[in-house]
Amino acid sequence: MMMPNIALIATALVLAIVMVIMAIDIRMIFERLMLFRRIIGEYPAPLRRLFWRQFAWIGFPYGQLVSLIFWLLIAFPTACQLARLAMAPA
């Protein structure tokens, strides 16, 4: 019977967890953008454009964006490690 590769399983689990965290960050960013869009929906077009410009500087969820970039930087080497472990001879 062949022994399971523990490093391969652990790397796959870490990558899955990182991808779940990234999906949550993306959902939070879009949720915030859609909420702001609904709030300013009834204003006239020039005022909406002004609000969007201000939102980009003041209200955009930069914390989630930085978190997403961090997790993307973690996900790439983890995926490379997973591929290296999967292609290694048993």
Secondary structure, DSSP 8 states (H G I E B T S, - for coil): -----HHHHHHHHHHHHHHHHHHHHHHHHHHHHHHHHHHTTTS-HHHHHHHHHHHHHTTS-HHHHHHHHHHHHHHHHHHHHHHHHHHS--
